Amino acid sequence: MKLLARTGLVLALFVGASACSVDQLKEYYRSTGTDPAQFTDAELQAQADAITGYQFEQAELRKFEWVLSGDQLFRLRWCESTDNYQAVSAGGTYRGAYQFSQSTWNWVAGTHHPKYHGQDPRWAAPEVQDAMARALWYMMGPSPWPVCGYRV
């Protein structure tokens, strides 16, 4: 538990850096009054790898951030699902805040975010759903949302 809590704190502090090294992690712990010797080298390496992986994933999710502003994304989301990230259409075909069909979600994920291929859009984290909507907009513009896309 202690390791998990500290890793979460360290993750928050290192986001934005290019990669996290074991030496950086040790320095961080020292700066907070924590003795890094309480962790094995393997634990420190695992923490550094997790931080680096998290940073990479966050950068990947932000790569189309410029496509739609936060306000535009909100308007699309509100029109599609009244801002409900777990929305499901009456027939169950369209899911999540942006009402993705599973096939469209898988296509976008396969093209830009493979980690999320096969995931149910409604259970994806909000930042993932936002990233997928931006990626789809980048590829196809407003056409996947025949009504709401043109209200953005």
For each residue, the residues with C-beta under 8 A, 3 or more apart:
1: 4 5
2: 5 6
3: 6 7 39 43 47
4: 1 7 8
5: 1 2 8 9
6: 2 3 9 10 29 34 47
7: 3 4 10 11 47 50 51
8: 4 5 11 12
9: 5 6 12 13
10: 6 7 13 14 20 25 28 47 51
11: 7 8 14 15 50 51 54
12: 8 9 15
13: 9 10 28
14: 10 11 17 20 24 28 51 55
15: 11 12 54 55 58
16: 55
17: 14 20 24 55
18: 55
19: 52 55
20: 10 14 17 24 25 47 48 51 52 55
21: 24 25 48
22: 25 26 41 44 45 48
23: 26 27
24: 14 17 20 21 27 28 48
25: 10 20 21 22 28 29 36 44 47 48 51
26: 22 23 29 30 36 44
27: 23 24 30 31
28: 10 13 14 24 25 31 32
29: 6 25 26 32 34 35 36 39
30: 26 27 33 34 35 36
31: 27 28
32: 28 29
33: 30
34: 6 29 30 38
35: 29 30 38
36: 25 26 29 30 39 44
37:
38: 34 35
39: 3 29 36 43 44 47
40: 43 44
41: 22 44 45
42: 45 46
43: 3 39 40 46 47
44: 22 25 26 36 39 40 41 47 48
45: 22 41 42 48 49
46: 42 43 49 50
47: 3 6 7 10 20 25 39 43 44 50 51
48: 20 21 22 24 25 44 45 51 52
49: 45 46 52 53
50: 7 11 46 47 53 54
51: 7 10 11 14 20 25 47 48 54 55
52: 19 20 48 49 55 56
53: 49 50 56 57
54: 11 15 50 51 57 58
55: 14 15 16 17 18 19 20 51 52 58 59
56: 52 53 59 60
57: 53 54 60 61 115
58: 15 54 55 61 62
59: 55 56 62 63
60: 56 57 63 112 113 131
61: 57 58 113 127 128 130 131
62: 58 59 65 131
63: 59 60 112 131
64: 67 112 131 134 135 137 138
65: 62 134
66:
67: 64 134 135 137 138
68: 72 73 76 133 134 137 152
69: 72 73
70: 73 74
71: 74 75
72: 68 69 75 76 152
73: 68 69 70 76 77 130 133 134
74: 70 71 77 78 83
75: 71 72 78 79 148 151 152
76: 68 72 73 79 80 98 133 145 148 149 151 152
77: 73 74 80 81 83 97 98 130 133
78: 74 75 81 82 83
79: 75 76 145 147 148 151 152
80: 76 77 87 97 98 99 145 148
81: 77 78 84 85 87 96 97 98 99
82: 78 87
83: 74 77 78 97
84: 81 87 97
85: 81 96 97 122 126 129
86: 96 122 123
87: 80 81 82 84 95 96 97 99 122
88: 92 94 95 122
89: 92 93 94 95 99
90:
91: 94
92: 88 89 95
93: 89 101
94: 88 89 91 99 100 101
95: 87 88 89 92 99 100 101 102 105 120 121 122
96: 81 85 86 87 99 100 105 120 121 122 124 129
97: 77 80 81 83 84 85 87 126 129 130 133
98: 76 77 80 81 121 129 132 133 136 145
99: 80 81 87 89 94 95 96 145
100: 94 95 96 104 105 108 121 129 132 136
101: 93 94 95 104 105
102: 95 105 106 120 121
103: 106 107
104: 100 101 107 108 136 144
105: 95 96 100 101 102 108 109 116 119 121 132
106: 102 103 109 110 117 118
107: 103 104 110 111
108: 100 104 105 111 112 113 132 135 136 139
109: 105 106 112 113 114 115 116 117 118 119 132
110: 106 107 114 117
111: 107 108 135 139
112: 60 63 64 108 109 132 135
113: 60 61 108 109 116 117 128 131 132 135
114: 109 110 117
115: 57 109
116: 105 109 113 119 124 128 132
117: 106 109 110 113 114
118: 106 109
119: 105 109 116 123 124
120: 95 96 102 123 124
121: 95 96 98 100 102 105 124 129 132
122: 85 86 87 88 95 96
123: 86 119 120
124: 96 116 119 120 121 128 129 132
125: 128 129
126: 85 97 129 130
127: 61 130 131
128: 61 113 116 124 125 131 132
129: 85 96 97 98 100 121 124 125 126 132 133
130: 61 73 77 97 126 127 133 134
131: 60 61 62 63 64 113 127 128 134 135
132: 98 100 105 108 109 112 113 116 121 124 128 129 135 136
133: 68 73 76 77 97 98 129 130 136 137
134: 64 65 67 68 73 130 131 137 138
135: 64 67 108 111 112 113 131 132 138 139
136: 98 100 104 108 132 133 139 140 144
137: 64 67 68 133 134 140 141 142 144 149
138: 64 67 134 135
139: 108 111 135 136
140: 136 137 143 144
141: 137 149
142: 137 145 149 150 152
143: 140 146 149
144: 104 136 137 140 149
145: 76 79 80 98 99 142 148 149 150
146: 143 149 150
147: 79 150 151
148: 75 76 79 80 145 151 152
149: 76 137 141 142 143 144 145 146 152
150: 142 145 146 147
151: 75 76 79 147 148
152: 68 72 75 76 79 142 148 149
